[in-house]
Amino acid sequence: MAHKFEIVKDKKGEYRARFKYNSEIIFATEGYSSRAGAQRAIEAIKKHVPTAEVTEVETPVADAKGI
């Protein structure tokens, strides 16, 4: 399978959901205190992604604050 979700436990002991495509991590969620929290995040993504809006950001990524 070329793509999949994974639930991993990080160094802080929090659970994160991440999405991999061709073995590359595309994104990871925030940390959750329980495995169930990470699983709920995956279910929410699966439910809402088909209707997700795509927007173009005018500010170059290198200049964007918080990145």
C-alpha positions as CSV (number, residue, x, y, z in Angstrom):
1,M,0.0,0.0,0.0
2,A,1.4,3.4,-1.0
3,H,-0.3,5.3,1.8
4,K,-1.3,4.7,5.4
5,F,-2.0,6.3,8.7
6,E,0.1,5.4,11.7
7,I,-0.3,6.0,15.4
8,V,3.1,6.5,17.2
9,K,4.1,7.3,20.7
10,D,6.6,10.2,20.8
11,K,9.4,11.0,23.2
12,K,7.1,12.9,25.6
13,G,4.8,9.8,25.8
14,E,2.1,11.4,23.7
15,Y,0.3,9.7,20.8
16,R,0.4,11.2,17.3
17,A,-1.3,10.2,14.2
18,R,0.7,10.6,11.1
19,F,0.1,10.0,7.4
20,K,2.7,8.4,5.2
21,Y,2.8,8.2,1.4
22,N,5.5,6.0,-0.2
23,S,7.2,5.7,3.2
24,E,7.5,9.5,3.5
25,I,5.7,11.3,6.4
26,I,3.4,13.8,4.9
27,F,2.0,15.2,8.1
28,A,1.6,14.5,11.8
29,T,-1.0,15.6,14.3
30,E,-0.5,17.3,17.6
31,G,0.2,15.0,20.6
32,Y,-2.7,13.3,22.4
33,S,-2.6,11.9,25.9
34,S,-4.3,8.7,24.7
35,R,-4.2,6.4,21.7
36,A,-7.9,6.9,21.4
37,G,-7.3,10.7,20.8
38,A,-5.0,9.9,17.9
39,Q,-7.5,7.5,16.5
40,R,-10.3,10.1,16.7
41,A,-8.0,12.5,14.8
42,I,-7.6,9.9,12.0
43,E,-11.3,9.4,11.8
44,A,-12.0,13.1,11.6
45,I,-9.4,13.5,8.8
46,K,-10.9,10.6,6.9
47,K,-14.4,12.0,7.2
48,H,-13.6,15.6,6.3
49,V,-10.7,15.5,3.8
50,P,-12.9,14.9,0.7
51,T,-14.6,18.2,1.3
52,A,-11.5,20.1,2.4
53,E,-10.9,23.5,0.7
54,V,-7.6,24.2,-1.0
55,T,-6.3,27.7,-0.7
56,E,-3.3,29.5,-2.0
57,V,-1.2,31.5,0.5
58,E,0.3,34.7,-0.9
59,T,3.0,35.0,1.7
60,P,6.2,33.0,0.9
61,V,6.6,30.1,3.3
62,A,10.0,31.3,4.4
63,D,8.4,34.6,5.5
64,A,5.4,33.1,7.2
65,K,5.4,33.4,11.0
66,G,5.0,30.2,13.0
67,I,6.7,28.0,10.4
